[in-house]
Amino acid sequence: MSLDRLRSFLALADAGGIAKAAPRAPVRQSQLSRQLRELEDFFGSPLAVRQGRGLRLTPLGERLARHVRHMLAGLVDIAQEAAQAPLALSLGAGGSVLEWWAIPRLPAVLERFPRIELGLGSASADQIVAGLEDGRLDLGLLRRREVPRGMWSRPLLGYGFVLAVPRARLPRRRRPRLEEVLQSVPLALVDNEADLLEPILARAEGRLVVPLHCETFPQALAALRTLRCAAVLPTLATAELPRSHFARYEIPNLPAARLSLVSRPGFEEASPHGHAFALELARALRGPD
């Protein structure tokens, strides 16, 4: 086992095959194949099996790839620390959390850490967890119930949801009840919000009108801005909505979301400067200004 062989193994694991890891380079392909066999001899077990024209890692190979990725990331962190070089970190979060909560607060934190270069990525919770586990991500913003056991984390803010309605869609002389609005105003909804709103209408014997199903909250906000429909949005987004143009309705029994900042395994030990940045970032994201 050597560092070079481990790097080669990670390259073919990421590419999904020897030919894909070294296209149009038969000598390098032969070297990768030989190094894979040597690692398998060292561990005494297959690390990958052929699948079509590529390779599929065995469970042992997947475990080794995770460990190698974390090890190499830690070595890079240590080298950058020693050289006082810029430290490249990555942060994954949902698009709406990045846009409405994290990005407005990041510049002030980065000013205090001039050596940090932070890359942002919009991702689902499953993608963030996978990225942290295999070392592709350094930091992630997750709901607290989604944080894997054993990972370093810091609790952040909690935020709720409201139904935002263009005032142009409401009667001028009185404020209608939530049930009336849900029955009379078209909705732009994300994910399973319709399931959360249906019980309210069941008591009023009504039904939702949902002409637009969105993948993200920024999409629902864009639909709301047309003034032709209402939308359920995180309270993080309501600062962008002038009360003179949009009414807000509290939604009973809709659970609040509570976020945590999470780091990849070993990050605290391998990158003290990066961990200090994470602590400062957690303080900046912990609550409202």
N, C-alpha and C positions, 0 to 999 in steps of 0.2 A: 504494500500500500504506500502511495506517495501522493504529495499534493498535486503533482501534474496529472496522475491517473484520476484522482478525485475530480479535478477540474474537467477532465475529458468526459468522465461519467456524467457530470452535471450538464455538460453541453449536449450530449446525445439524449439525455433525459428530457431536457427542455425542447429539443428539436423533434423528439419522437422517433428518432431513427438515426442510424449511422450515416446514410447517404444524405439525409436532410441536414445533419450537423456539419457536413463537409461536402457541399455540392460541387461537382466537377473537380474533385481533388482526390483521386484514387489512392495516392500515397497516404494522405491524412486519414482516409476512410480505413485503410488497412491498419494504421496505427491505432485508431479508435477501437476497432474490433479486437486487436490484440490486447489493448489496455483493459477492455471490458472483461475478456477472459481471465486476465491476470487478477483483477479484483475479485471475480467470482471464485478463482482458486484460493485467494486469500481468505474469503469469507466462507468458503466451502458450501456455497449455495447459489443458485441462479439469481441474478439481479434483474434480468430482463428476458422476455420471450418474444419470438417473432409474432407479429400481427400484421398480415398483409405485407406491404412493402416497408413497414416500420417496425418499431419495437414497443412493447408494453411492459412497464416496470412490474416486477413482482411486488408483493407486500414488503419484502425485505428491501427491494430496490427503492420503493417509495420512501421507506423510513430512512434509508441511507441518503437519498437526495435531499430530504428535509434537513438532516444533520449537516450535510456538506454545505448547503446553502447558508445555514446559520453560521457555520464556522467561517466560511469565506467572507460573509458580510462582516463578521466580527474582526477578521484580520484587516479588511479594508478600513474599518472604523479606527483600529489601532494605528494603522499606517498614516491615516489622515491626521489623527491626533498628534503623532510624533512629528510630522512635518508641518504642523500648524496650517494645513491646507484646508480649503473649503470642504465642509462636511455636507455631502448630499444625502438628504433624508426624503422619505416619501410618506404621504398622508392620504389615506383613503376614507371616503365618507359618502353618504347619500348626496345627490346633487343639490337638493334644497337646503340641507344642513350646511353644505359648503358655501352656497351662494348667500344665504340669509343670515348665517350665524358665524361661521369660521372665517371666511375671507375678510369681512369688515374688521376683524380683530387681529388678523395675522400680521399686518405691517408693523404695528406697534411692538409686537413680540420679536419680530425679526430684526428690528432696529437694535434690540438689546443683545442679539446674537449675530453679529455681522459675518461670522464664518459659516453660518447655516444657509444652505441652498435647499429650499423645500419644494418638492414636486407634488402637485395635487392630482388626485384621481377620483372621478365619480364612479361608485361601485355599489352593488347590493351588499347586504349583510353577509351572505354566504361567500361572496367574492372577497370581502375584506377579511373574514376569518381565515379563508384559505391562503390569502396573501400574507397574513401575519404568521401563520403556521409554517409556511415554506420559505419565509424570509424575503418574499418579493416586496412586502410592505414593511416599513418601520413602525408606523403609527396608524391607528384607525379610530374612527368615531362610530360607536355602536350603541344600540339600546342596551341597558344594563342586563336585561335577561338574555341577550345574545353573546355576552362576553364569555369566552371559553374559560373553564375552570383552570386556575393556575397561572393565567396571564396577568402581568402587571396592569393595573387600571386605576383610574381616578374618576370619581363621580363628578358629573358636570350638571348642567341645568336640566330641569324638567319643563316640558312645554305641552300645552293642550291644543285643542282644535276648536274652531268656530265655523259656523256657516256664514259666509260672507255673501251679501245679496245687494245687487245694484239698487239704489233707492228709486231709480226710474221704473223698476219692476214692482214697486210697492204702492199701495194706496197713499195718497197725500195727506188725508185727514186723520188717519189712525195707523198705529203699528200693529199689523196682524200677528197672530200667534205663530209659533214655529210650525205647528201642524198645517196651518193654512198656507204658509210659504212653501212647504215641501210639496203640497198638492198642486200649487199654481205656478211655480217658477221652474223652468227647465234647469237641470243640474249637470255640471261637469264633475265627475267623481273619479277618484283614484282607488285602485285595488278593490278591497272589499268594503268600502264605505257604505255602499248601498245596503249591505247586510246589517250594518250598525244603525242605519236610519229607519229601516223598515219597521222595527217594533214601535217607533213613535207613531208612524202612520197607521199601524194595525189598530191602535186604540181609537183612532179617528176614522177608521174604515176608509182610508184613502190609499193611493199608490204613488210611487215616485215616477217622475218623467225624466229619464236620463238619456238624452240624445248623444252625449259625448262621454266616452270612457277614456281616461288619460293614464299614461304610465307614470308620470311624475307630477309633483305639486307645482313646479314652475309651469307645466303645461296647463294645469287647472287654473292657475293665476292668470295666464295669458287669455284663457277662455273667458274668465270673469271680467277682464278689462274690456271685452267687447260690449259689455253692459247688456248682453242678451241672455245670460244664464247666471245662476248662483254656483258656489263651489265651497266644499269643505276644505279648509286650509289650516296649517299649523299657525299658532299664534306668532311664531317667528316672522311670518310674512305680513302680519296685519299692519306693521309700521308703514308699509308701502301703500296702504289703502286710506285715502282721506275719508274721514267720517262724513263729510258733506256729500260724498257720492256713494258710500257703501255702508249698509247697516250690518251689524254683527249679531249673531244669535248663539248663545251658549247651547251646547248639545249635551243633554243629560246622559249619564252612564257611558260616555265616550272616554276610554282610559287615556291618561296622559302618557307621553313618551318621556323616558328619562335616559339621558345619554351618559356615556363614559368614554374617556380617552384611554386607549389600549395600546400597548407596545408589543413588538414581537418578542418571543422568548430569548433571553440572554442579552437583550438590548441594554439594560441597565448596567451590566458588568462590562460589556464590550465597548460601549460608547458613553462615558460619563458626561461628555459635553452635550451629546444628543439627549441624554436623559435629563440633564438640567434644563434643556430647551423644552422637553415634554412637560416637566413640572411647571414651568412658567406659562406654557400654553394652556395647561389645565386651569391655572389660576385665571387666565384671561377669559376662558370659555365657561367658567363656573357659574356665572350669573349675569343679570342685566347690568348695563352701565349705570 
